[in-house]
């Protein structure tokens, strides 16, 4: 399988960011569930959740754009 290029590579990078942010949110949420977050930690969790939601929106838009670009590509013009 070939490496993604253009809009596909952008979408892949954005999904990588989503996965990183999800791990951050998961770790902070676990700490929150155990009562280990102070006020600053709670604020950090809130910000991470907002960033995660925005990152998911961007990744979904990038995926949709990559799909549209693939449909416009002539047959046999790469991946």
C-alpha positions, 0 to 999 in steps of 0.5 A, a space after each residue: 500500500 502506498 503512502 497517503 499524499 495530499 488531502 489523505 495525508 492531512 486527514 491521517 495527520 489530523 486523526 493522529 492528533 485525535 488519537 493523542 488528544 483522546 489519550 490525554 482526555 482518557 488519562 485526565 478523566 481517569 484521574 478525575 474519576 479517582 478524585 485526583 484532579 484539583 481545580 487546575 487539573 479540571 480546567 486542563 481536562 475541560 480544555 482537552 475535551 474541547 480540543 478533542 471535539 474540535 480535532 474530531 470535527 476537523 478530521 471528519 472534514 478532512 476525510 470528506 475532502 479527501 474522499 471528494 478529491 479521490 472521486 475527482 482523480 482520474 482512474 489510474 492516477 495514483 492511490 
